[in-house]
Amino acid sequence: MPMIIGMYLSIPFVSAALERFDPKTIYQATIVFTLLAFLLPFITTVMAMHGIQNVNIQYCLGFSGGVYGIYIILGYLVKKGLFKKYSSGKLGILAIVSFLICVVFQYYSFIKGYDFFLWYEFPFVLTGSFALFELCSRMDNVRAYPLVKFLSKYSFAVFLVHNIFRLPLLPLVVLLPYSEPVKSNNTLDFIDNLQLHCYCNNL
């Protein structure tokens, strides 16, 4: 919580700094940071899941906000239109495939008896929420647009109070007659990441 609050509070200053750089340069750096922050831990997790332990690659992205900083920068790049060249159909497929991989991977981890829960650093949570945000940014007509704009503008306040609504719902989710991976917070994490992308529309 303190780290995410710090990220939100620093966004206006980050926005002012990013305006001094070419978006294409930021895009190239983001690719490198994304590979470090998402791909390497994923490989480590897969190897540990199959009994290959102690495979750790040392790196530190704390100075850039880590995975959370990458979500924010990607939202900024969406606003700058760097991904408009990709068709909506391909992005839709990416979002669906990413979500299915999240569900299957979580289910597989339970079968293997491996203690793993999806979180922000899982690469397919990133790709799925990013694809959804890019698709949403292309919508010409948004139903209840004043409400959507209000939530986007005040998403920091929404983040601060979302547990007020989330926590009372968790007991109801536990009672659902589905397997554990389906009842987990994966969908909520997916939505949380989409909200983090959306906040960047105000950068």
Long-range contacts (C-beta under 8 A, 24 or more apart in sequence): 3-68, 4-68, 4-159, 7-65, 7-68, 7-69, 7-72, 8-156, 8-159, 8-199, 11-72, 11-199, 11-200, 11-203, 14-72, 14-203, 15-76, 15-203, 18-73, 18-76, 18-203, 23-77, 23-80, 23-82, 24-82, 26-73, 26-76, 26-77, 27-77, 27-82, 30-70, 30-73, 30-74, 30-77, 33-61, 33-64, 33-69, 33-70, 34-70, 34-126, 36-61, 37-61, 37-66, 37-67, 37-70, 37-121, 38-67, 38-70, 38-121, 38-122, 38-123, 38-126, 39-123, 41-121, 42-122, 42-123, 45-116, 48-114, 49-109, 49-112, 49-114, 49-116, 50-112, 66-121, 67-120, 67-121, 67-126, 68-120, 68-196, 70-126, 71-120, 71-126, 71-129, 71-193, 71-196, 71-197, 72-196, 72-199, 72-200, 74-126, 74-130, 74-133, 74-197, 74-200, 75-133, 75-196, 75-197, 75-198, 75-199, 75-200, 75-201, 75-203, 76-200, 76-203, 78-130, 78-133, 78-134, 78-137, 78-197, 78-200, 79-137, 79-200, 79-201, 79-203, 83-134, 84-138, 86-134, 88-135, 88-138, 91-131, 91-134, 91-135, 92-131, 92-135, 94-127, 94-128, 94-131, 95-127, 95-128, 95-131, 95-132, 95-135, 98-124, 98-125, 98-127, 98-128, 98-131, 99-124, 99-128, 99-190, 102-128, 102-186, 102-190, 103-181, 103-182, 103-186, 106-181, 106-184, 106-186, 107-179, 107-181, 110-179, 110-180, 110-181, 117-184, 117-185, 118-184, 118-185, 118-186, 118-189, 119-189, 120-189, 120-192, 120-193, 125-186, 125-189, 125-190, 125-193, 126-193, 128-190, 129-190, 129-193, 129-194, 129-196, 129-197, 130-197, 132-194, 133-194, 133-197, 133-198, 136-194, 136-198, 137-201, 151-198, 152-198, 152-199, 152-201, 152-202, 153-202, 155-195, 155-198, 155-199, 156-199, 158-195, 159-195, 162-192
